[in-house]
Amino acid sequence: MLTISGIYQIANARNGKLYIGSAANLRHRRGVHLGLLRRGTHHNPHLQNAWHKYGPDAFEFKVIGTCPKNKLLIIEQYMLDHLRPAYNISPVAGSQLGTRRTEETRRRMSIAQKDWVRSPATYQKIGDTLRGRKQPPRSVAWRHNLSVANKGKIISEETRRKLSLALKGRAQPPFSIEHRQNISISQRGHRRNLGRKHRLESIEKMRQAARASSRSASARGDAARLAWITKRKRYGPSGKRILK
């Protein structure tokens, strides 16, 4: 079977029922279907149940015809409308809209995804693709919806522990004086920071974190310059406080 695009069927010789599909690479699609069916994790519960009932010898993967990639969905839809295959869940070619999956199907899909391990080369390609990509500006409505969705969400202790282990030992990037000034200006007068009381446990954790963090000489120099600039703006060259 060549690596060509076309329409295929998975036929049950015992009862004559069919599954119709299209693929840009027929050889690859055949391997995917057979692999999932043999592992018992196929996304189509009707086809998977029939595989268990009748056995692998009852099924045949057959190419109905080849066609260009831009015609796949059109021809597949034509075949679905005329043959009405019993094993197809969705009546629309290339769409899962309106498909309701059972808990057993979701469990199988979850198992199949957990067993899928990406290679280091794949991670490298993903990183190269996303590196340097800027996020699009988020609208006020989008941020509001995100806030409503996360409001009241409680993070479990197990999740907190995993986050802590993942972030522990990760060095923070050195912040420039301009960056720190922007943070100070953005937080100045913020109601979120007014009258906020921390628990004793949180205070102790912050104290321990501050003691454990050792700033480099350059970081201490930046902090000293920032303090000097702030003092000059507040008191002026004469050392007297400037009243506004």
C-alpha positions in Angstrom: 0.0 0.0 0.0 1.5 3.3 -1.1 1.7 6.4 1.1 -1.1 8.1 -0.9 -4.3 9.9 0.0 -7.7 8.3 -0.5 -10.9 6.7 1.0 -10.8 3.4 2.9 -13.2 1.1 4.6 -12.9 -1.4 7.5 -15.3 -4.2 6.6 -16.7 -6.9 9.0 -16.9 -10.1 6.9 -19.3 -11.7 9.4 -22.1 -9.2 9.3 -21.2 -6.9 6.4 -21.0 -3.7 8.5 -18.5 -1.0 7.5 -16.5 1.8 8.8 -15.7 4.6 6.2 -12.8 7.1 6.5 -10.4 9.2 4.6 -6.7 9.7 5.1 -3.8 11.7 3.6 -1.6 8.7 4.2 -3.5 5.4 3.8 -0.6 3.2 5.0 -0.2 5.3 8.2 -3.9 5.4 8.9 -4.2 1.6 8.5 -1.4 1.1 11.1 -3.1 3.6 13.5 -6.4 1.8 13.3 -5.0 -1.7 13.8 -2.7 -0.6 16.6 -5.6 1.0 18.6 -7.9 -2.0 18.0 -5.3 -4.5 19.1 -4.6 -2.5 22.3 -8.3 -2.1 23.0 -8.1 1.7 23.0 -9.8 2.6 19.8 -11.8 5.9 19.9 -14.8 4.2 18.1 -16.6 2.0 20.7 -18.8 0.3 18.1 -15.8 -0.8 16.0 -13.8 -1.8 19.2 -16.7 -3.9 20.6 -17.1 -5.7 17.2 -13.4 -6.4 17.1 -13.6 -8.0 20.5 -16.7 -10.0 19.5 -15.7 -11.3 16.1 -11.9 -11.3 16.3 -9.2 -9.7 14.1 -9.7 -12.2 11.3 -13.2 -10.9 10.6 -12.0 -7.5 9.6 -10.3 -6.2 6.4 -8.9 -2.8 5.7 -9.5 -2.0 2.1 -8.8 1.1 -0.1 -12.0 2.1 -1.9 -10.2 4.7 -4.1 -7.5 7.4 -4.2 -8.0 11.1 -4.7 -6.2 14.4 -4.1 -6.0 15.7 -0.5 -8.3 18.6 -1.2 -11.1 16.3 -2.3 -10.9 13.8 0.6 -13.8 15.2 2.8 -16.1 15.8 -0.2 -15.8 12.2 -1.4 -15.9 10.8 2.1 -19.1 12.7 2.8 -20.6 11.2 -0.5 -19.7 7.7 0.7 -21.2 8.3 4.1 -24.4 9.6 2.7 -24.9 6.7 0.2 -23.4 3.7 2.2 -24.5 4.8 5.7 -21.8 2.7 7.4 -22.9 1.2 10.7 -19.6 1.7 12.5 -19.3 5.4 11.9 -20.3 7.5 14.9 -20.4 11.0 13.2 -22.5 11.4 10.0 -20.3 14.4 8.9 -16.9 13.7 7.3 -13.9 15.0 9.3 -16.1 16.3 12.2 -16.6 15.1 15.7 -19.3 17.8 16.4 -22.2 16.3 18.3 -20.5 13.1 19.1 -21.2 11.9 22.6 -18.5 9.7 24.1 -19.2 7.2 26.8 -17.2 7.0 30.0 -15.5 3.8 28.7 -14.5 5.6 25.5 -13.0 8.5 27.4 -11.1 6.1 29.6 -9.6 4.4 26.5 -8.7 7.7 24.9 -7.0 8.7 28.2 -5.0 5.5 28.3 -3.9 5.9 24.7 -2.7 9.5 25.3 -0.8 8.5 28.4 1.1 5.8 26.5 2.1 8.4 23.9 5.6 9.6 24.6 7.2 12.3 22.5 10.8 12.0 21.5 13.4 14.7 22.5 13.6 15.7 18.8 9.8 16.4 18.8 10.1 18.5 22.0 13.0 20.4 20.3 10.8 21.2 17.3 7.9 22.4 19.4 10.2 24.6 21.4 11.8 26.1 18.2 8.3 26.8 16.9 7.0 28.5 20.0 10.2 30.3 21.0 9.9 34.1 20.6 6.2 33.9 19.7 4.3 36.8 21.3 0.9 36.2 22.8 -1.9 38.2 21.2 -3.4 41.0 23.3 -6.2 39.7 25.5 -9.5 41.6 25.6 -11.2 42.8 28.8 -14.0 40.3 28.2 -11.5 37.4 27.8 -9.7 38.3 31.1 -13.1 38.7 32.9 -14.2 35.2 31.7 -10.9 33.7 32.8 -11.2 35.4 36.2 -14.8 34.0 36.6 -13.7 30.5 35.6 -10.9 30.4 38.1 -12.7 32.1 41.0 -13.2 29.7 43.9 -10.9 27.1 42.4 -9.1 25.2 45.1 -5.7 23.7 44.3 -5.1 20.4 46.1 -2.1 19.8 48.4 -0.7 17.2 45.9 -0.8 19.8 43.1 0.8 22.4 45.3 3.6 19.9 46.2 4.2 19.2 42.5 4.4 22.9 41.6 6.8 23.5 44.5 9.1 20.7 43.4 9.0 21.9 39.8 9.9 25.5 40.7 12.4 24.7 43.5 15.9 25.7 42.5 14.8 27.6 39.4 16.8 30.8 39.2 14.9 34.0 38.6 16.1 36.1 35.7 18.0 39.3 36.7 15.6 42.3 36.6 16.8 45.6 35.3 16.3 48.9 37.2 13.6 50.0 34.7 11.8 46.7 35.1 11.7 47.0 38.9 10.5 50.6 38.6 7.7 49.5 36.4 6.7 46.9 38.9 6.8 49.4 41.7 4.6 51.9 39.8 2.1 49.3 38.8 1.7 48.0 42.4 1.6 51.5 44.0 -1.7 52.2 45.5 -3.2 48.9 44.4 -6.1 47.9 46.6 -5.0 44.3 46.6 -2.0 45.2 48.7 -3.8 47.5 51.1 -4.6 46.0 54.5 -3.7 42.5 53.4 -2.9 40.2 56.3 -0.8 37.1 55.8 -1.1 34.0 57.9 1.7 33.2 60.3 2.6 30.2 58.2 2.8 32.3 55.0 5.0 34.9 56.8 7.3 32.2 58.0 7.6 30.7 54.6 8.4 34.1 53.0 11.0 34.8 55.7 12.7 31.5 55.1 12.6 32.1 51.3 14.2 35.5 51.8 16.9 34.1 54.0 17.6 31.2 51.5 17.9 33.5 48.5 21.4 35.0 48.1 21.6 37.9 45.7 24.6 38.3 43.6 26.9 41.3 43.7 25.3 42.8 40.6 21.8 42.3 42.0 22.8 44.1 45.2 24.4 46.9 43.1 21.2 47.3 41.1 19.1 47.5 44.3 21.4 50.1 45.8 21.2 52.2 42.6 17.4 51.9 42.6 17.3 53.1 46.3 19.6 56.0 45.5 17.5 57.1 42.5 14.3 56.9 44.6 15.9 58.9 47.4 17.1 61.6 44.9 13.6 61.9 43.5 12.0 62.1 46.9 14.5 64.5 48.7 16.4 66.2 45.9 20.1 67.1 45.8 19.9 69.1 49.0 18.7 66.2 51.0 15.4 68.0 52.0 12.1 66.3 51.3 10.3 67.6 48.2 6.7 68.5 49.0 4.2 68.1 46.2 
